[in-house]
Amino acid sequence: MKLAVIGTGYVGLVTGACLADVGNTVTCIDVDEAKIRRLQDGIIPIYEPGLEDVVKTNFAAGRLKFTTQLSGAIAENEILMIAVGTPPNEDGSADLKHVLSVARAVGDSMTERKLVITKSTVPVGTGDKVKAAIQERLSARGMNIQFSIASNPEFLKEGAAVNDFMRPDRIVVGCMDEYARKKIEQLYAPFILNRHPVIFMDIRSAELTKYAANAMLATKISFMNEVARVAEAVGADIKSVRDGIGSDPRIGYHFTYPGVGYGGSCFPKDVKALKQTSHELGLDLAIVDAVERVNMSQRAFFVKKIESHFGGTNGIKGRKFAVWGLSFKPETDDIREAPALDVISRLLQAGAQVAAFDPIARDNVREHFGAAHALQICNDQYEPLAQADALLLLTEWKLFRSPDFDRVKSLLKKPVIFDGRNQYSLEQMRDLGFKYFSIGRPAV
Ligand SMILES: NC(=O)c1ccc[n+]([C@@H]2O[C@H](COP(=O)([O-])OP(=O)(O)OC[C@H]3O[C@@H](n4cnc5c(N)ncnc54)[C@H](O)[C@@H]3O)[C@@H](O)[C@H]2O)c1
């Protein structure tokens, strides 16, 4: 099949590359000229395990192309997938300007039947807006051309995106006609040989499914963070509690790890957008509201732990902290809404010095903060530890699971670790002689 993917970010690039990998011819389009130039030069603009190989192989085979020319790609391809960003507006609602500008461009350029599939995460009702935007431009041109719209929200996880796309748990599709249904069935047939289903529904339900999925996952995280606070207060161990509840298949183990809260480009913005949509409808989503509040307060809760150990906010002033992990989760360079950056900002504001290491996200953080920023970013894992008052573990990269603890101890001023991801056992920390604080477990 021949198709165009508009927006070449985490979702668009993975989608385009994976669809090309099963034999389709895919044109990826982006407004970011530098990004497209780099891709044409074989440079992958994001870190995503396995992606580079898929992109390079399919680019070399001529099945994957990169361009900034949207109108040409619209003319040449029957299937158009929208994967542009939908960042939050000030009020938390999703900003649809990129999605709708693509829809208008489709209406401006199409000369024959098209299927427009929205992959971006968009509020319920966006399908109608996309349809209206295309129709409006077609009418302005005096054209009467048939087109179909569909919603196909993406569920890939950064860090495992290629695998998720290639072997999806499920593919959700909202569409209104047989033409769209057949085309999409054909498009995804190579990916469901594992028998996982394509679930067809109406467009509004598909749009809501994406928000419900992310809000449910965020709810699990915030819920466990709240229980972890109780565990700490009563002297219980959240790890045992997690083992105890997770064995119930109705609850399960996934997404029940307490920590410094969720981040990334999806959960924070999608929870906000769902809240905003419900406010506009006059609905008060108490749970969703609380999920966001708990998430933000979890970062403050972690910083409070550090303050308490050093004798309050003033005790932090002038101290040096070493941070391991900056990306919002392991195996990605994505730092959007990363809890680590929030924790670091709070420490810097309190007058501390911070030196940090991350195996992949360093350059993005340097770019994000600018050269003059007080955060020192190190290229070596052990460099930030020199003369630091404590080590803070904020992203659970595998590299941090079994470090050289003797070296850690010898470099730190005193052997103190604040672990925001519960990576180490209490027993091991006690035996090694660390003062060790984690989440929902007793300090040792
Ligand atoms: N990142 C994820 O893990 C993930 C997972 C599922 C769904 N989503 C959703 O997918 C969408 C894209 O997310 P992302 O993380 O890939 O975003 P991203 O910011 O990485 O990429 C978006 C790309 O769209 C491009 N763009 C913007 N306007 C454009 C236009 N008019 N024409 C062509 N290109 C344009 C941008 O330059 C950028 O490269 C969002 O709605 C997001 O919520 C993201």
PDBQT file of the ligand as one rigid body, heavy atoms in Angstrom, charges set to zero:
ROOT
HETATM    1  N1  LIG A 501       5.082  10.013  22.234  1.00  0.00    +0.000 N 
HETATM    2  C1  LIG A 501       4.291   9.006  22.577  1.00  0.00    +0.000 C 
HETATM    3  O1  LIG A 501       4.678   8.093  23.311  1.00  0.00    +0.000 OA
HETATM    4  C2  LIG A 501       2.871   8.959  22.082  1.00  0.00    +0.000 A 
HETATM    5  C3  LIG A 501       2.140   7.754  22.235  1.00  0.00    +0.000 A 
HETATM    6  C4  LIG A 501       0.838   7.723  21.781  1.00  0.00    +0.000 A 
HETATM    7  C5  LIG A 501       0.250   8.842  21.220  1.00  0.00    +0.000 A 
HETATM    8  N2  LIG A 501       0.967  10.002  21.115  1.00  0.00    +0.000 N 
HETATM    9  C6  LIG A 501       0.307  11.145  20.492  1.00  0.00    +0.000 C 
HETATM   10  O2  LIG A 501       0.775  11.253  19.150  1.00  0.00    +0.000 OA
HETATM   11  C7  LIG A 501       0.887  12.627  18.759  1.00  0.00    +0.000 C 
HETATM   12  C8  LIG A 501       2.323  12.920  18.355  1.00  0.00    +0.000 C 
HETATM   13  O3  LIG A 501       3.157  12.728  19.486  1.00  0.00    +0.000 OA
HETATM   14  P1  LIG A 501       4.749  12.692  19.358  1.00  0.00    +0.000 P 
HETATM   15  O4  LIG A 501       5.276  12.319  20.687  1.00  0.00    +0.000 OA
HETATM   16  O5  LIG A 501       5.118  11.900  18.149  1.00  0.00    +0.000 OA
HETATM   17  O6  LIG A 501       5.030  14.242  19.076  1.00  0.00    +0.000 OA
HETATM   18  P2  LIG A 501       6.370  14.906  18.576  1.00  0.00    +0.000 P 
HETATM   19  O7  LIG A 501       6.379  16.270  19.128  1.00  0.00    +0.000 OA
HETATM   20  O8  LIG A 501       7.531  13.997  18.814  1.00  0.00    +0.000 OA
HETATM   21  O9  LIG A 501       6.171  14.978  16.993  1.00  0.00    +0.000 OA
HETATM   22  C9  LIG A 501       5.213  15.754  16.353  1.00  0.00    +0.000 C 
HETATM   23  C10 LIG A 501       5.784  16.188  15.005  1.00  0.00    +0.000 C 
HETATM   24  O10 LIG A 501       4.764  16.824  14.245  1.00  0.00    +0.000 OA
HETATM   25  C11 LIG A 501       5.378  17.844  13.481  1.00  0.00    +0.000 C 
HETATM   26  N3  LIG A 501       4.372  18.775  12.986  1.00  0.00    +0.000 N 
HETATM   27  C12 LIG A 501       3.682  19.726  13.663  1.00  0.00    +0.000 A 
HETATM   28  N4  LIG A 501       2.826  20.354  12.845  1.00  0.00    +0.000 NA
HETATM   29  C13 LIG A 501       2.968  19.779  11.621  1.00  0.00    +0.000 A 
HETATM   30  C14 LIG A 501       2.343  19.982  10.358  1.00  0.00    +0.000 A 
HETATM   31  N5  LIG A 501       1.401  20.919  10.196  1.00  0.00    +0.000 N 
HETATM   32  N6  LIG A 501       2.727  19.222   9.327  1.00  0.00    +0.000 NA
HETATM   33  C15 LIG A 501       3.685  18.271   9.475  1.00  0.00    +0.000 A 
HETATM   34  N7  LIG A 501       4.311  18.045  10.644  1.00  0.00    +0.000 NA
HETATM   35  C16 LIG A 501       3.952  18.783  11.710  1.00  0.00    +0.000 A 
HETATM   36  C17 LIG A 501       6.378  18.443  14.456  1.00  0.00    +0.000 C 
HETATM   37  O11 LIG A 501       7.376  19.202  13.800  1.00  0.00    +0.000 OA
HETATM   38  C18 LIG A 501       6.928  17.181  15.123  1.00  0.00    +0.000 C 
HETATM   39  O12 LIG A 501       8.071  16.693  14.461  1.00  0.00    +0.000 OA
HETATM   40  C19 LIG A 501       0.417  13.422  19.976  1.00  0.00    +0.000 C 
HETATM   41  O13 LIG A 501      -0.944  13.696  19.824  1.00  0.00    +0.000 OA
HETATM   42  C20 LIG A 501       0.647  12.465  21.133  1.00  0.00    +0.000 C 
HETATM   43  O14 LIG A 501      -0.214  12.728  22.212  1.00  0.00    +0.000 OA
HETATM   44  C21 LIG A 501       2.258  10.070  21.522  1.00  0.00    +0.000 A 
ENDROOT
TORSDOF 0
